Amino acid sequence: MTGTDVPHDQPARRPLVALLTGAGISTDSGIPDYRGPNGLWRRDPEAEKLVTYDAYMADPEVRRRSWLMRQKSPAFRAQPNAAHEAVAALERSGTPVRVITQNVDGLHQLAGVPARKVLELHGTVRAVTCTRCHARSSMREALDRVAAGEPDPACLVCGGILKSATVMFGERLDPQVLGTALGVAKAADVFLAVGTTLQVQPAASLAGVAAEHGARLIIVNADPTPYDALAAEVIREPIGSALPPLLARLAQPV
């Protein structure tokens, strides 16, 4: 046998599968699309203030209303749906998987995808951060303080203003998270865009980057996207029924 021969018992190679997920993957879990073109934040300027950084930092009343909104967030009652479970099953199959999500609900992790394999482009609603010292703590702790009578709880470390650990309007994405996501897109063998309109940059550009670097691009979304022409496959069926069989197929070694 020469140095270039491949042993017959060598395991079949599994492709690196990357998923870019948007609001559409979580709607079956009861979480509406707040940030999309027709979402609440776009339709209601007053509601948009609650998640706009400058307004939030400048106005204590906006912060008080924001905390009340967080208390009612459906993300804390939501459970992973069939699509989230399918992604977790793909990861458990031994297939190399990386999830890049535009969602802040944490449902991929709740479904069982290891946190180290999930890149949260827009942060997470399940934590809070101090805008001054950047101390991080749980959202549950902050909401308990609100329920106990603190309308605008301050950082327990330095007294600074607390905010949800999400990317508000007017804030930039974390460059380290975005850079890692870009690396994943370039390395992926298969890149799925699921439940995202691929309209919001820079996240949307990851689909194009993946295709340019040789990935098989698959788009699963109800409506057309600007990247459909680059896709090897476009699926318009409901995500909850379309994604499980698709990912089960990808789990098979090649």
Secondary structure, DSSP 8 states (H G I E B T S, - for coil): --TT---TTS------EEEEE-GGGTGGGT---SSSTTSHHHH-HHHHHTTBHHHHHH-HHHHHHHHHHHHT-GGGT----HHHHHHHHHHHTT--EEEEES--S-HHHHHT--GGGEEETTEEEEEEEETTT--EEEHHHHHHHHHTT-SS-B-TTT--BEEEEE--BT----HHHHHHHHHHHHH-SEEEEES--S-STTTTHHHHHHHHTT-EEEEE-SS--TTGGG-SEEE-S-HHHHHHHHHHHHTS--
